[in-house]
Amino acid sequence: MKLAILLTGILLLAGCSAHSPFIAKNTTDTTAVSQNKYPAHSNKVLLTPLTLPESQKFEVLEQIEVGKVWYGSSKKVALSLAERARAIGADAVIDYKAWTQPSGFSWFAPHGSGSAIKILDKASVDLSSMQGEWQ
């Protein structure tokens, strides 16, 4: 009986996580927000926990969620988010979050999420003055 309660509790907690803990490989899940397509680039991308005011001219391209299956630092998540952002032509990832959770084959696998954006009016947004990390 105790085992059944424990297993039920684990399954309920797993349902509350951003990524399923039952992944067997590293994942990058995306949800397209914009229909517009931009060319990929190799420039650095800003990952910031901040949002931008609607008065600044930008377009949200995708919601990105990254999950790793093994122990590691959030640096791996940041690199995966930035790589995906560059692939779709984004200039930054806003609302960036990184955390650890049970996943695949570890108890503390890094995970992260954010919104990839394209700056439409470079003069209206100064990314260099924003808090965050460049990848």
Secondary structure, 3 states (H helix, E strand, C coil): CHHHHHHHHHHHHHHCCCCCCCCCCCEEEEEECCCCCCCCCCCCCEECCCCCCCCCCEEEEEEEEEECCCCCCHHHHHHHHHHHHHHCCCCEEEEEEEEEEEECCEEEEEEEEEEEEEECCHHHCCHHHCCCEEC
